[in-house]
Amino acid sequence: MNKLLLIINEMREEAGHEYIESLEASMDLREDLTLDSFMLAELTVRIEDEFDVDIFEDGIVQTIGEIIAKIEGV
């Protein structure tokens, strides 16, 4: 989850958002992390590059927990 936190913080920094200390499974990508549609598309690419997983392959993910489940193959 540390690598995922790093990816999200890099994106938030590029968008001018504040650094976050940690991720919680219940965090909503749009509401809690303020990721817009463009950032979600970029997140998909970065996660696929890092973890070789397409997080939106089976539909929309909305939370950190859903991303972690996809990365872990759950």
PyMOL Python script that loads the backbone (N, CA, C, O; Angstrom):
from pymol import cmd

cmd.read_pdbstr("""\
ATOM      1  N   MET A   1       0.830  -1.192   0.000  1.00  0.00           N
ATOM      2  CA  MET A   1       0.000   0.000   0.000  1.00  0.00           C
ATOM      3  C   MET A   1       0.872   1.253   0.000  1.00  0.00           C
ATOM      4  O   MET A   1       0.396   2.326  -0.370  1.00  0.00           O
ATOM      5  N   ASN A   2       2.127   1.144   0.402  1.00  0.00           N
ATOM      6  CA  ASN A   2       3.018   2.296   0.383  1.00  0.00           C
ATOM      7  C   ASN A   2       3.237   2.814  -1.035  1.00  0.00           C
ATOM      8  O   ASN A   2       3.288   4.024  -1.252  1.00  0.00           O
ATOM      9  N   LYS A   3       3.365   1.911  -1.993  1.00  0.00           N
ATOM     10  CA  LYS A   3       3.567   2.329  -3.382  1.00  0.00           C
ATOM     11  C   LYS A   3       2.315   3.023  -3.911  1.00  0.00           C
ATOM     12  O   LYS A   3       2.416   4.005  -4.647  1.00  0.00           O
ATOM     13  N   LEU A   4       1.141   2.523  -3.544  1.00  0.00           N
ATOM     14  CA  LEU A   4      -0.110   3.150  -3.946  1.00  0.00           C
ATOM     15  C   LEU A   4      -0.220   4.549  -3.346  1.00  0.00           C
ATOM     16  O   LEU A   4      -0.651   5.482  -4.024  1.00  0.00           O
ATOM     17  N   LEU A   5       0.161   4.699  -2.099  1.00  0.00           N
ATOM     18  CA  LEU A   5       0.158   6.013  -1.449  1.00  0.00           C
ATOM     19  C   LEU A   5       1.097   6.966  -2.184  1.00  0.00           C
ATOM     20  O   LEU A   5       0.756   8.127  -2.407  1.00  0.00           O
ATOM     21  N   LEU A   6       2.266   6.482  -2.555  1.00  0.00           N
ATOM     22  CA  LEU A   6       3.229   7.305  -3.294  1.00  0.00           C
ATOM     23  C   LEU A   6       2.650   7.756  -4.634  1.00  0.00           C
ATOM     24  O   LEU A   6       2.771   8.926  -4.997  1.00  0.00           O
ATOM     25  N   ILE A   7       2.025   6.843  -5.367  1.00  0.00           N
ATOM     26  CA  ILE A   7       1.420   7.172  -6.661  1.00  0.00           C
ATOM     27  C   ILE A   7       0.343   8.238  -6.486  1.00  0.00           C
ATOM     28  O   ILE A   7       0.307   9.215  -7.234  1.00  0.00           O
ATOM     29  N   ILE A   8      -0.528   8.053  -5.508  1.00  0.00           N
ATOM     30  CA  ILE A   8      -1.621   9.002  -5.289  1.00  0.00           C
ATOM     31  C   ILE A   8      -1.077  10.357  -4.851  1.00  0.00           C
ATOM     32  O   ILE A   8      -1.563  11.392  -5.308  1.00  0.00           O
ATOM     33  N   ASN A   9      -0.083  10.368  -3.981  1.00  0.00           N
ATOM     34  CA  ASN A   9       0.482  11.639  -3.547  1.00  0.00           C
ATOM     35  C   ASN A   9       1.200  12.365  -4.690  1.00  0.00           C
ATOM     36  O   ASN A   9       1.152  13.593  -4.761  1.00  0.00           O
ATOM     37  N   GLU A  10       1.857  11.633  -5.573  1.00  0.00           N
ATOM     38  CA  GLU A  10       2.483  12.265  -6.742  1.00  0.00           C
ATOM     39  C   GLU A  10       1.425  12.956  -7.588  1.00  0.00           C
ATOM     40  O   GLU A  10       1.616  14.085  -8.040  1.00  0.00           O
ATOM     41  N   MET A  11       0.311  12.273  -7.797  1.00  0.00           N
ATOM     42  CA  MET A  11      -0.765  12.837  -8.599  1.00  0.00           C
ATOM     43  C   MET A  11      -1.411  14.035  -7.904  1.00  0.00           C
ATOM     44  O   MET A  11      -1.713  15.041  -8.545  1.00  0.00           O
ATOM     45  N   ARG A  12      -1.619  13.924  -6.604  1.00  0.00           N
ATOM     46  CA  ARG A  12      -2.223  15.029  -5.853  1.00  0.00           C
ATOM     47  C   ARG A  12      -1.311  16.249  -5.865  1.00  0.00           C
ATOM     48  O   ARG A  12      -1.779  17.381  -5.984  1.00  0.00           O
ATOM     49  N   GLU A  13      -0.015  16.014  -5.742  1.00  0.00           N
ATOM     50  CA  GLU A  13       0.948  17.119  -5.774  1.00  0.00           C
ATOM     51  C   GLU A  13       0.912  17.819  -7.136  1.00  0.00           C
ATOM     52  O   GLU A  13       0.907  19.048  -7.207  1.00  0.00           O
ATOM     53  N   GLU A  14       0.886  17.035  -8.209  1.00  0.00           N
ATOM     54  CA  GLU A  14       0.831  17.603  -9.561  1.00  0.00           C
ATOM     55  C   GLU A  14      -0.431  18.445  -9.760  1.00  0.00           C
ATOM     56  O   GLU A  14      -0.427  19.398 -10.539  1.00  0.00           O
ATOM     57  N   ALA A  15      -1.509  18.091  -9.055  1.00  0.00           N
ATOM     58  CA  ALA A  15      -2.779  18.815  -9.177  1.00  0.00           C
ATOM     59  C   ALA A  15      -2.893  19.952  -8.161  1.00  0.00           C
ATOM     60  O   ALA A  15      -3.902  20.657  -8.121  1.00  0.00           O
ATOM     61  N   GLY A  16      -1.850  20.128  -7.337  1.00  0.00           N
ATOM     62  CA  GLY A  16      -1.863  21.206  -6.353  1.00  0.00           C
ATOM     63  C   GLY A  16      -2.602  20.874  -5.070  1.00  0.00           C
ATOM     64  O   GLY A  16      -2.956  21.769  -4.303  1.00  0.00           O
ATOM     65  N   HIS A  17      -2.840  19.570  -4.831  1.00  0.00           N
ATOM     66  CA  HIS A  17      -3.523  19.145  -3.614  1.00  0.00           C
ATOM     67  C   HIS A  17      -2.513  18.804  -2.518  1.00  0.00           C
ATOM     68  O   HIS A  17      -1.338  18.555  -2.786  1.00  0.00           O
ATOM     69  N   GLU A  18      -2.995  18.801  -1.304  1.00  0.00           N
ATOM     70  CA  GLU A  18      -2.179  18.521  -0.130  1.00  0.00           C
ATOM     71  C   GLU A  18      -1.727  17.058  -0.078  1.00  0.00           C
ATOM     72  O   GLU A  18      -2.442  16.158  -0.520  1.00  0.00           O
ATOM     73  N   TYR A  19      -0.544  16.841   0.463  1.00  0.00           N
ATOM     74  CA  TYR A  19       0.014  15.504   0.707  1.00  0.00           C
ATOM     75  C   TYR A  19      -0.842  14.808   1.763  1.00  0.00           C
ATOM     76  O   TYR A  19      -1.281  15.444   2.721  1.00  0.00           O
ATOM     77  N   ILE A  20      -1.080  13.509   1.595  1.00  0.00           N
ATOM     78  CA  ILE A  20      -1.797  12.750   2.627  1.00  0.00           C
ATOM     79  C   ILE A  20      -0.839  11.753   3.262  1.00  0.00           C
ATOM     80  O   ILE A  20       0.032  11.194   2.595  1.00  0.00           O
ATOM     81  N   GLU A  21      -1.012  11.542   4.545  1.00  0.00           N
ATOM     82  CA  GLU A  21      -0.103  10.684   5.317  1.00  0.00           C
ATOM     83  C   GLU A  21      -0.360   9.192   5.122  1.00  0.00           C
ATOM     84  O   GLU A  21       0.576   8.392   5.123  1.00  0.00           O
ATOM     85  N   SER A  22      -1.632   8.820   4.956  1.00  0.00           N
ATOM     86  CA  SER A  22      -1.948   7.393   4.860  1.00  0.00           C
ATOM     87  C   SER A  22      -3.235   7.195   4.079  1.00  0.00           C
ATOM     88  O   SER A  22      -4.004   8.132   3.867  1.00  0.00           O
ATOM     89  N   LEU A  23      -3.450   5.972   3.661  1.00  0.00           N
ATOM     90  CA  LEU A  23      -4.662   5.593   2.951  1.00  0.00           C
ATOM     91  C   LEU A  23      -5.479   4.657   3.829  1.00  0.00           C
ATOM     92  O   LEU A  23      -4.931   3.823   4.549  1.00  0.00           O
ATOM     93  N   GLU A  24      -6.775   4.806   3.760  1.00  0.00           N
ATOM     94  CA  GLU A  24      -7.701   3.905   4.442  1.00  0.00           C
ATOM     95  C   GLU A  24      -8.534   3.211   3.368  1.00  0.00           C
ATOM     96  O   GLU A  24      -8.864   3.817   2.349  1.00  0.00           O
ATOM     97  N   ALA A  25      -8.871   1.958   3.589  1.00  0.00           N
ATOM     98  CA  ALA A  25      -9.643   1.189   2.609  1.00  0.00           C
ATOM     99  C   ALA A  25     -10.961   1.863   2.255  1.00  0.00           C
ATOM    100  O   ALA A  25     -11.440   1.734   1.128  1.00  0.00           O
ATOM    101  N   SER A  26     -11.546   2.572   3.196  1.00  0.00           N
ATOM    102  CA  SER A  26     -12.853   3.196   2.969  1.00  0.00           C
ATOM    103  C   SER A  26     -12.782   4.517   2.213  1.00  0.00           C
ATOM    104  O   SER A  26     -13.823   5.070   1.858  1.00  0.00           O
ATOM    105  N   MET A  27     -11.588   5.036   1.957  1.00  0.00           N
ATOM    106  CA  MET A  27     -11.459   6.333   1.275  1.00  0.00           C
ATOM    107  C   MET A  27     -12.025   6.277  -0.129  1.00  0.00           C
ATOM    108  O   MET A  27     -11.695   5.388  -0.914  1.00  0.00           O
ATOM    109  N   ASP A  28     -12.891   7.252  -0.438  1.00  0.00           N
ATOM    110  CA  ASP A  28     -13.478   7.389  -1.765  1.00  0.00           C
ATOM    111  C   ASP A  28     -12.512   8.165  -2.660  1.00  0.00           C
ATOM    112  O   ASP A  28     -11.970   9.194  -2.256  1.00  0.00           O
ATOM    113  N   LEU A  29     -12.305   7.669  -3.864  1.00  0.00           N
ATOM    114  CA  LEU A  29     -11.329   8.272  -4.769  1.00  0.00           C
ATOM    115  C   LEU A  29     -11.709   9.700  -5.147  1.00  0.00           C
ATOM    116  O   LEU A  29     -10.840  10.565  -5.251  1.00  0.00           O
ATOM    117  N   ARG A  30     -12.976   9.946  -5.349  1.00  0.00           N
ATOM    118  CA  ARG A  30     -13.421  11.289  -5.741  1.00  0.00           C
ATOM    119  C   ARG A  30     -13.643  12.195  -4.527  1.00  0.00           C
ATOM    120  O   ARG A  30     -13.135  13.315  -4.480  1.00  0.00           O
ATOM    121  N   GLU A  31     -14.388  11.712  -3.568  1.00  0.00           N
ATOM    122  CA  GLU A  31     -14.774  12.546  -2.427  1.00  0.00           C
ATOM    123  C   GLU A  31     -13.618  12.798  -1.456  1.00  0.00           C
ATOM    124  O   GLU A  31     -13.356  13.943  -1.087  1.00  0.00           O
ATOM    125  N   ASP A  32     -12.935  11.742  -1.045  1.00  0.00           N
ATOM    126  CA  ASP A  32     -11.887  11.879  -0.026  1.00  0.00           C
ATOM    127  C   ASP A  32     -10.538  12.295  -0.611  1.00  0.00           C
ATOM    128  O   ASP A  32      -9.792  13.049   0.012  1.00  0.00           O
ATOM    129  N   LEU A  33     -10.231  11.802  -1.806  1.00  0.00           N
ATOM    130  CA  LEU A  33      -8.915  12.062  -2.399  1.00  0.00           C
ATOM    131  C   LEU A  33      -8.962  13.117  -3.498  1.00  0.00           C
ATOM    132  O   LEU A  33      -7.930  13.464  -4.072  1.00  0.00           O
ATOM    133  N   THR A  34     -10.140  13.621  -3.790  1.00  0.00           N
ATOM    134  CA  THR A  34     -10.370  14.679  -4.791  1.00  0.00           C
ATOM    135  C   THR A  34      -9.750  14.360  -6.154  1.00  0.00           C
ATOM    136  O   THR A  34      -9.136  15.222  -6.782  1.00  0.00           O
ATOM    137  N   LEU A  35      -9.915  13.121  -6.601  1.00  0.00           N
ATOM    138  CA  LEU A  35      -9.436  12.737  -7.922  1.00  0.00           C
ATOM    139  C   LEU A  35     -10.564  12.970  -8.934  1.00  0.00           C
ATOM    140  O   LEU A  35     -11.675  12.474  -8.751  1.00  0.00           O
ATOM    141  N   ASP A  36     -10.281  13.716  -9.987  1.00  0.00           N
ATOM    142  CA  ASP A  36     -11.281  13.933 -11.024  1.00  0.00           C
ATOM    143  C   ASP A  36     -11.152  12.833 -12.090  1.00  0.00           C
ATOM    144  O   ASP A  36     -10.311  11.942 -11.967  1.00  0.00           O
ATOM    145  N   SER A  37     -11.974  12.900 -13.116  1.00  0.00           N
ATOM    146  CA  SER A  37     -11.990  11.854 -14.145  1.00  0.00           C
ATOM    147  C   SER A  37     -10.636  11.688 -14.830  1.00  0.00           C
ATOM    148  O   SER A  37     -10.192  10.567 -15.081  1.00  0.00           O
ATOM    149  N   PHE A  38      -9.986  12.809 -15.128  1.00  0.00           N
ATOM    150  CA  PHE A  38      -8.668  12.751 -15.758  1.00  0.00           C
ATOM    151  C   PHE A  38      -7.660  12.063 -14.834  1.00  0.00           C
ATOM    152  O   PHE A  38      -6.871  11.229 -15.277  1.00  0.00           O
ATOM    153  N   MET A  39      -7.694  12.419 -13.550  1.00  0.00           N
ATOM    154  CA  MET A  39      -6.767  11.822 -12.581  1.00  0.00           C
ATOM    155  C   MET A  39      -7.050  10.329 -12.399  1.00  0.00           C
ATOM    156  O   MET A  39      -6.119   9.546 -12.213  1.00  0.00           O
ATOM    157  N   LEU A  40      -8.321   9.927 -12.450  1.00  0.00           N
ATOM    158  CA  LEU A  40      -8.656   8.502 -12.338  1.00  0.00           C
ATOM    159  C   LEU A  40      -8.110   7.724 -13.525  1.00  0.00           C
ATOM    160  O   LEU A  40      -7.633   6.600 -13.369  1.00  0.00           O
ATOM    161  N   ALA A  41      -8.179   8.320 -14.712  1.00  0.00           N
ATOM    162  CA  ALA A  41      -7.613   7.666 -15.896  1.00  0.00           C
ATOM    163  C   ALA A  41      -6.106   7.525 -15.747  1.00  0.00           C
ATOM    164  O   ALA A  41      -5.536   6.483 -16.073  1.00  0.00           O
ATOM    165  N   GLU A  42      -5.463   8.579 -15.254  1.00  0.00           N
ATOM    166  CA  GLU A  42      -4.015   8.529 -15.039  1.00  0.00           C
ATOM    167  C   GLU A  42      -3.659   7.511 -13.950  1.00  0.00           C
ATOM    168  O   GLU A  42      -2.663   6.797 -14.064  1.00  0.00           O
ATOM    169  N   LEU A  43      -4.473   7.451 -12.902  1.00  0.00           N
ATOM    170  CA  LEU A  43      -4.245   6.471 -11.832  1.00  0.00           C
ATOM    171  C   LEU A  43      -4.283   5.058 -12.393  1.00  0.00           C
ATOM    172  O   LEU A  43      -3.465   4.216 -12.021  1.00  0.00           O
ATOM    173  N   THR A  44      -5.228   4.795 -13.285  1.00  0.00           N
ATOM    174  CA  THR A  44      -5.338   3.480 -13.911  1.00  0.00           C
ATOM    175  C   THR A  44      -4.038   3.119 -14.629  1.00  0.00           C
ATOM    176  O   THR A  44      -3.534   2.005 -14.487  1.00  0.00           O
ATOM    177  N   VAL A  45      -3.501   4.060 -15.396  1.00  0.00           N
ATOM    178  CA  VAL A  45      -2.266   3.822 -16.140  1.00  0.00           C
ATOM    179  C   VAL A  45      -1.098   3.588 -15.186  1.00  0.00           C
ATOM    180  O   VAL A  45      -0.313   2.660 -15.379  1.00  0.00           O
ATOM    181  N   ARG A  46      -0.984   4.418 -14.170  1.00  0.00           N
ATOM    182  CA  ARG A  46       0.135   4.280 -13.225  1.00  0.00           C
ATOM    183  C   ARG A  46       0.072   2.958 -12.458  1.00  0.00           C
ATOM    184  O   ARG A  46       1.098   2.316 -12.235  1.00  0.00           O
ATOM    185  N   ILE A  47      -1.125   2.558 -12.059  1.00  0.00           N
ATOM    186  CA  ILE A  47      -1.265   1.283 -11.338  1.00  0.00           C
ATOM    187  C   ILE A  47      -0.974   0.118 -12.273  1.00  0.00           C
ATOM    188  O   ILE A  47      -0.331  -0.853 -11.876  1.00  0.00           O
ATOM    189  N   GLU A  48      -1.438   0.208 -13.500  1.00  0.00           N
ATOM    190  CA  GLU A  48      -1.156  -0.863 -14.462  1.00  0.00           C
ATOM    191  C   GLU A  48       0.343  -0.979 -14.719  1.00  0.00           C
ATOM    192  O   GLU A  48       0.870  -2.088 -14.808  1.00  0.00           O
ATOM    193  N   ASP A  49       1.037   0.156 -14.840  1.00  0.00           N
ATOM    194  CA  ASP A  49       2.487   0.134 -15.037  1.00  0.00           C
ATOM    195  C   ASP A  49       3.206  -0.473 -13.836  1.00  0.00           C
ATOM    196  O   ASP A  49       4.135  -1.263 -14.000  1.00  0.00           O
ATOM    197  N   GLU A  50       2.778  -0.106 -12.634  1.00  0.00           N
ATOM    198  CA  GLU A  50       3.460  -0.539 -11.414  1.00  0.00           C
ATOM    199  C   GLU A  50       3.107  -1.963 -10.996  1.00  0.00           C
ATOM    200  O   GLU A  50       3.981  -2.734 -10.600  1.00  0.00           O
ATOM    201  N   PHE A  51       1.813  -2.311 -11.086  1.00  0.00           N
ATOM    202  CA  PHE A  51       1.341  -3.588 -10.548  1.00  0.00           C
ATOM    203  C   PHE A  51       0.856  -4.568 -11.622  1.00  0.00           C
ATOM    204  O   PHE A  51       0.511  -5.706 -11.304  1.00  0.00           O
ATOM    205  N   ASP A  52       0.827  -4.141 -12.884  1.00  0.00           N
ATOM    206  CA  ASP A  52       0.349  -4.959 -13.999  1.00  0.00           C
ATOM    207  C   ASP A  52      -1.097  -5.414 -13.777  1.00  0.00           C
ATOM    208  O   ASP A  52      -1.447  -6.568 -14.025  1.00  0.00           O
ATOM    209  N   VAL A  53      -1.933  -4.473 -13.301  1.00  0.00           N
ATOM    210  CA  VAL A  53      -3.333  -4.755 -13.028  1.00  0.00           C
ATOM    211  C   VAL A  53      -4.164  -3.602 -13.580  1.00  0.00           C
ATOM    212  O   VAL A  53      -3.859  -2.435 -13.336  1.00  0.00           O
ATOM    213  N   ASP A  54      -5.223  -3.936 -14.331  1.00  0.00           N
ATOM    214  CA  ASP A  54      -6.166  -2.916 -14.805  1.00  0.00           C
ATOM    215  C   ASP A  54      -7.292  -2.827 -13.779  1.00  0.00           C
ATOM    216  O   ASP A  54      -8.157  -3.700 -13.723  1.00  0.00           O
ATOM    217  N   ILE A  55      -7.278  -1.772 -12.970  1.00  0.00           N
ATOM    218  CA  ILE A  55      -8.242  -1.674 -11.868  1.00  0.00           C
ATOM    219  C   ILE A  55      -9.670  -1.442 -12.351  1.00  0.00           C
ATOM    220  O   ILE A  55     -10.614  -1.697 -11.604  1.00  0.00           O
ATOM    221  N   PHE A  56      -9.852  -0.967 -13.576  1.00  0.00           N
ATOM    222  CA  PHE A  56     -11.199  -0.726 -14.102  1.00  0.00           C
ATOM    223  C   PHE A  56     -11.649  -1.800 -15.086  1.00  0.00           C
ATOM    224  O   PHE A  56     -12.642  -1.621 -15.792  1.00  0.00           O
ATOM    225  N   GLU A  57     -10.926  -2.911 -15.135  1.00  0.00           N
ATOM    226  CA  GLU A  57     -11.236  -3.983 -16.082  1.00  0.00           C
ATOM    227  C   GLU A  57     -12.650  -4.530 -15.900  1.00  0.00           C
ATOM    228  O   GLU A  57     -13.340  -4.798 -16.884  1.00  0.00           O
ATOM    229  N   ASP A  58     -13.078  -4.695 -14.673  1.00  0.00           N
ATOM    230  CA  ASP A  58     -14.383  -5.291 -14.382  1.00  0.00           C
ATOM    231  C   ASP A  58     -15.426  -4.259 -13.984  1.00  0.00           C
ATOM    232  O   ASP A  58     -16.484  -4.625 -13.471  1.00  0.00           O
ATOM    233  N   GLY A  59     -15.157  -2.987 -14.206  1.00  0.00           N
ATOM    234  CA  GLY A  59     -16.097  -1.944 -13.828  1.00  0.00           C
ATOM    235  C   GLY A  59     -15.399  -0.860 -13.033  1.00  0.00           C
ATOM    236  O   GLY A  59     -14.182  -0.878 -12.849  1.00  0.00           O
ATOM    237  N   ILE A  60     -16.187   0.069 -12.575  1.00  0.00           N
ATOM    238  CA  ILE A  60     -15.656   1.229 -11.867  1.00  0.00           C
ATOM    239  C   ILE A  60     -15.303   0.874 -10.422  1.00  0.00           C
ATOM    240  O   ILE A  60     -16.074   0.209  -9.730  1.00  0.00           O
ATOM    241  N   VAL A  61     -14.146   1.319  -9.982  1.00  0.00           N
ATOM    242  CA  VAL A  61     -13.777   1.215  -8.574  1.00  0.00           C
ATOM    243  C   VAL A  61     -13.941   2.601  -7.955  1.00  0.00           C
ATOM    244  O   VAL A  61     -13.678   3.616  -8.600  1.00  0.00           O
ATOM    245  N   GLN A  62     -14.375   2.630  -6.705  1.00  0.00           N
ATOM    246  CA  GLN A  62     -14.642   3.910  -6.071  1.00  0.00           C
ATOM    247  C   GLN A  62     -13.829   4.146  -4.808  1.00  0.00           C
ATOM    248  O   GLN A  62     -13.727   5.280  -4.340  1.00  0.00           O
ATOM    249  N   THR A  63     -13.245   3.082  -4.250  1.00  0.00           N
ATOM    250  CA  THR A  63     -12.526   3.231  -2.987  1.00  0.00           C
ATOM    251  C   THR A  63     -11.119   2.648  -3.068  1.00  0.00           C
ATOM    252  O   THR A  63     -10.792   1.867  -3.961  1.00  0.00           O
ATOM    253  N   ILE A  64     -10.315   3.051  -2.118  1.00  0.00           N
ATOM    254  CA  ILE A  64      -8.958   2.501  -1.990  1.00  0.00           C
ATOM    255  C   ILE A  64      -9.029   0.994  -1.753  1.00  0.00           C
ATOM    256  O   ILE A  64      -8.222   0.237  -2.293  1.00  0.00           O
ATOM    257  N   GLY A  65      -9.985   0.567  -0.952  1.00  0.00           N
ATOM    258  CA  GLY A  65     -10.138  -0.868  -0.677  1.00  0.00           C
ATOM    259  C   GLY A  65     -10.375  -1.684  -1.929  1.00  0.00           C
ATOM    260  O   GLY A  65      -9.853  -2.791  -2.063  1.00  0.00           O
ATOM    261  N   GLU A  66     -11.165  -1.141  -2.852  1.00  0.00           N
ATOM    262  CA  GLU A  66     -11.426  -1.837  -4.116  1.00  0.00           C
ATOM    263  C   GLU A  66     -10.160  -1.924  -4.963  1.00  0.00           C
ATOM    264  O   GLU A  66      -9.916  -2.936  -5.620  1.00  0.00           O
ATOM    265  N   ILE A  67      -9.357  -0.863  -4.945  1.00  0.00           N
ATOM    266  CA  ILE A  67      -8.087  -0.890  -5.684  1.00  0.00           C
ATOM    267  C   ILE A  67      -7.156  -1.937  -5.076  1.00  0.00           C
ATOM    268  O   ILE A  67      -6.537  -2.716  -5.801  1.00  0.00           O
ATOM    269  N   ILE A  68      -7.058  -1.954  -3.764  1.00  0.00           N
ATOM    270  CA  ILE A  68      -6.184  -2.921  -3.088  1.00  0.00           C
ATOM    271  C   ILE A  68      -6.620  -4.348  -3.404  1.00  0.00           C
ATOM    272  O   ILE A  68      -5.782  -5.217  -3.646  1.00  0.00           O
ATOM    273  N   ALA A  69      -7.925  -4.589  -3.402  1.00  0.00           N
ATOM    274  CA  ALA A  69      -8.435  -5.923  -3.734  1.00  0.00           C
ATOM    275  C   ALA A  69      -8.035  -6.326  -5.138  1.00  0.00           C
ATOM    276  O   ALA A  69      -7.667  -7.478  -5.365  1.00  0.00           O
ATOM    277  N   LYS A  70      -8.099  -5.397  -6.092  1.00  0.00           N
ATOM    278  CA  LYS A  70      -7.692  -5.695  -7.473  1.00  0.00           C
ATOM    279  C   LYS A  70      -6.192  -5.987  -7.544  1.00  0.00           C
ATOM    280  O   LYS A  70      -5.766  -6.928  -8.215  1.00  0.00           O
ATOM    281  N   ILE A  71      -5.400  -5.176  -6.850  1.00  0.00           N
ATOM    282  CA  ILE A  71      -3.941  -5.368  -6.863  1.00  0.00           C
ATOM    283  C   ILE A  71      -3.581  -6.711  -6.251  1.00  0.00           C
ATOM    284  O   ILE A  71      -2.694  -7.406  -6.745  1.00  0.00           O
ATOM    285  N   GLU A  72      -4.267  -7.075  -5.178  1.00  0.00           N
ATOM    286  CA  GLU A  72      -3.976  -8.336  -4.480  1.00  0.00           C
ATOM    287  C   GLU A  72      -4.652  -9.527  -5.140  1.00  0.00           C
ATOM    288  O   GLU A  72      -4.433 -10.665  -4.726  1.00  0.00           O
ATOM    289  N   GLY A  73      -5.472  -9.287  -6.162  1.00  0.00           N
ATOM    290  CA  GLY A  73      -6.122 -10.360  -6.882  1.00  0.00           C
ATOM    291  C   GLY A  73      -7.252 -11.005  -6.121  1.00  0.00           C
ATOM    292  O   GLY A  73      -7.553 -12.180  -6.329  1.00  0.00           O
ATOM    293  N   VAL A  74      -7.882 -10.254  -5.243  1.00  0.00           N
ATOM    294  CA  VAL A  74      -8.972 -10.793  -4.423  1.00  0.00           C
ATOM    295  C   VAL A  74     -10.264 -10.772  -5.214  1.00  0.00           C
ATOM    296  O   VAL A  74     -11.307 -11.184  -4.706  1.00  0.00           O
TER     297      VAL A  74
END
""", "prot")
cmd.dss("prot")
cmd.show_as("cartoon", "prot")
cmd.util.cbc("prot")
cmd.orient("prot")
